[in-house]
Amino acid sequence: MLTDTYRFQSAITVYDLYNKPMNLKDYYLTLSVEKVDVVINVMNKQTVKLDVTKLNMPEGFSDERVTISPATIDIAGPLETISAYNTLLLPDAIDFSEITLENNSFTMEIPMPKGVTNVSNITEAKVYINLNGFTETTVNLNESNFTFVNVPENKVVKAITQKLPVKITGSQAQISKLNSSSVYGVIDMANISSTNGNKSVTIEVDISSGTTSTCWVNGSYEIQINIADKPEDSSSGTTIAEE
């Protein structure tokens, strides 16, 4: 039994109308070549698992709640090619910041590596996130929940936004334990222009670890801030650090 590509040379036989071998000399015929190269491509079959990248998945969320249908497919190809694939990774990651009770199912194309054939003939997979027992809530953040990092030494940064409603999804048991102190926002000034004035900036909202390990923040958020020069001591000419 062949398990890999097989190459050999074969003599050429000409058949007549009745599928009988012909003696070409009887007809004063000759062939330009006596032999030809023959290649038999052997396709090996293998079952591979489908998987998906998960972004921003809370540490307490069970992998068993993320299912892919079909879970596996059959592929075929040269042995040295398909042996490199035990798993095929779906092309799009699932981002928990976008997953809600209404948005928890995704259809993705099944990628096929070069030189590999999908013998299952299934071209799409469905990723489903089981949110049975989960609910949603909104937590209002205020200035006390905001932290500024990488602030230039000669600048003072303050939040203008007084209230930021943040939507959160999580298990019913842990959502009930959430409060404003469980959620916080960080504004990284490293990549924000330090010119003075009011501006809208991105705030990274996160949830404190511990009892809220199955909760996550939905969406992305911005707040309004004000940047100003740090005031100087008029008597000494030195900058006064803000309390």
C-alpha positions in Angstrom: 0.0 0.0 0.0 1.3 3.4 -0.9 1.7 5.9 1.9 3.7 8.6 0.0 4.1 10.0 -3.5 5.4 7.4 -5.9 7.4 8.1 -9.0 8.4 5.6 -11.7 8.9 5.2 -15.5 6.5 3.2 -17.6 6.6 1.9 -21.2 3.9 3.3 -23.6 1.3 0.9 -24.9 -1.1 1.9 -27.7 -4.6 0.3 -27.8 -6.9 -0.1 -30.8 -10.6 0.6 -31.1 -11.4 -2.7 -29.4 -9.1 -1.9 -26.4 -6.5 -4.4 -27.6 -2.7 -3.6 -27.5 -1.4 -2.7 -30.9 1.9 -3.8 -32.5 2.9 -0.5 -34.0 5.4 -2.1 -36.4 2.6 -3.9 -38.1 1.3 -0.4 -39.1 4.7 1.1 -39.8 4.3 3.4 -36.8 6.8 4.5 -34.2 6.6 6.6 -31.0 8.8 9.6 -30.4 9.4 8.4 -26.8 9.5 4.8 -25.5 8.9 5.6 -21.8 7.2 8.3 -19.7 7.6 9.5 -16.1 4.6 8.6 -13.9 3.9 10.3 -10.6 1.2 9.0 -8.2 0.3 11.5 -5.6 -0.7 9.8 -2.4 -3.1 11.8 -0.2 -2.9 10.9 3.5 -6.0 11.6 5.7 -6.0 13.2 9.2 -8.5 14.5 11.6 -7.7 18.0 13.1 -9.3 20.0 15.9 -10.6 23.5 15.3 -9.7 26.2 17.8 -10.1 30.0 18.2 -8.1 32.8 19.9 -9.8 34.3 22.9 -9.1 38.0 23.8 -9.9 39.6 27.1 -11.5 36.4 28.4 -11.8 36.7 32.3 -9.7 34.2 34.2 -12.7 32.5 35.8 -14.6 31.9 32.6 -14.6 28.2 31.6 -13.1 27.2 28.3 -15.9 24.6 28.2 -18.4 27.4 27.6 -16.8 28.2 24.3 -17.7 25.6 21.7 -16.9 25.2 18.0 -19.1 23.4 15.6 -17.8 21.2 14.0 -15.2 20.5 16.6 -13.0 18.7 14.1 -12.7 18.2 10.3 -10.8 15.7 8.1 -7.9 17.0 5.9 -5.8 15.2 3.4 -2.4 15.8 1.7 1.2 14.6 1.6 2.2 13.0 4.9 5.0 15.5 5.5 2.5 18.4 5.1 -0.5 17.3 7.1 1.6 15.9 10.0 2.4 19.5 10.9 -1.3 20.2 11.7 -3.1 18.8 14.8 -5.1 22.0 15.1 -6.4 24.6 12.7 -6.8 28.1 14.2 -9.9 30.0 13.0 -8.9 33.3 11.3 -10.8 35.7 13.6 -10.3 36.0 17.4 -13.3 36.4 19.7 -13.0 39.5 21.9 -14.9 39.3 25.1 -15.2 43.1 25.1 -17.7 42.6 22.2 -19.5 39.6 23.7 -22.9 40.3 25.2 -26.1 38.3 25.9 -27.3 39.2 22.4 -23.9 38.8 20.6 -22.5 35.5 21.6 -22.4 33.5 18.3 -19.9 33.9 15.4 -19.5 32.2 12.0 -16.0 31.9 10.6 -14.4 30.5 7.5 -12.2 27.4 8.1 -8.7 28.2 6.8 -6.9 25.6 4.7 -3.1 25.6 4.6 -1.3 25.4 1.3 -1.1 21.8 0.0 -3.9 20.6 2.2 -7.4 19.5 1.1 -10.5 19.8 3.2 -12.1 16.4 2.6 -14.9 17.0 5.0 -16.1 19.7 2.6 -17.2 21.9 5.6 -16.0 25.4 4.9 -17.4 27.3 7.9 -17.4 26.9 11.7 -19.7 28.4 14.3 -18.3 29.6 17.6 -20.8 29.8 20.4 -20.3 31.3 23.9 -22.6 29.7 26.4 -23.9 32.6 28.6 -26.6 30.6 30.5 -26.7 32.0 34.1 -25.0 35.3 33.0 -26.5 38.8 33.1 -25.5 42.4 32.4 -25.4 45.6 34.5 -24.1 49.2 34.3 -21.7 50.6 36.8 -21.1 54.4 37.0 -17.5 55.5 37.4 -16.5 58.9 38.6 -13.2 60.8 39.1 -12.2 58.7 42.1 -12.2 55.6 39.8 -9.7 57.2 37.3 -6.0 56.8 37.5 -3.5 58.8 35.3 -0.1 57.2 34.5 2.9 58.6 32.7 1.9 62.2 33.3 4.7 64.6 32.3 6.4 66.1 35.4 5.5 69.7 34.4 1.8 69.0 33.7 -1.4 68.7 35.7 -4.1 66.4 34.3 -7.6 66.4 35.6 -10.8 64.5 34.5 -13.6 66.7 33.3 -16.0 63.7 32.9 -17.9 63.4 36.1 -19.8 60.2 35.3 -18.9 57.3 33.0 -21.5 54.5 32.6 -19.7 51.2 32.0 -21.6 48.1 30.8 -20.4 44.8 32.3 -21.4 41.2 31.6 -20.8 38.4 34.1 -22.3 35.5 36.1 -25.4 36.5 38.1 -23.7 35.6 41.4 -20.7 37.9 40.7 -22.6 40.7 39.1 -24.5 41.1 42.3 -21.3 41.8 44.1 -20.1 44.5 41.8 -19.9 48.1 42.9 -18.1 51.3 41.8 -15.0 50.3 43.8 -14.7 47.0 41.9 -14.3 48.8 38.6 -11.5 51.3 37.7 -10.1 53.1 34.7 -6.6 53.9 33.7 -5.6 56.7 31.3 -2.0 56.3 30.0 -0.6 59.7 29.0 2.5 58.2 27.3 0.9 58.4 23.8 -1.3 61.5 24.4 -0.2 65.0 23.3 0.8 67.0 26.4 -0.4 70.3 24.9 -2.6 72.2 27.2 -6.4 72.2 26.9 -9.4 69.9 27.0 -9.3 66.7 25.0 -11.0 63.3 24.6 -8.8 60.3 25.5 -9.2 56.6 25.7 -9.6 55.1 29.1 -8.9 51.4 29.8 -11.6 50.1 32.0 -11.0 46.9 34.0 -12.4 45.0 37.0 -10.6 44.2 40.2 -9.6 40.5 40.4 -11.1 38.2 43.0 -14.8 37.7 43.3 -15.4 39.2 39.9 -13.3 36.7 37.9 -16.1 35.8 35.5 -17.1 39.4 34.7 -15.8 41.5 31.8 -16.3 45.1 30.4 -18.3 45.5 27.2 -17.2 48.1 24.7 -14.5 50.8 24.7 -14.6 54.2 26.5 -13.4 57.7 26.4 -13.4 60.6 28.8 -12.8 64.3 28.7 -9.6 65.6 30.4 -7.9 68.9 30.9 -4.1 69.3 30.6 -2.4 72.4 32.2 1.0 73.5 33.2 1.9 72.7 36.8 1.8 76.1 38.7 5.0 77.6 39.9 5.8 79.1 43.4 5.9 82.9 42.7 8.4 83.5 45.5 11.0 80.9 44.5 10.2 80.3 40.9 10.0 76.6 41.5 7.1 74.3 40.4 4.7 73.3 43.1 3.8 69.7 43.1 0.0 69.1 43.1 -1.3 67.6 46.3 
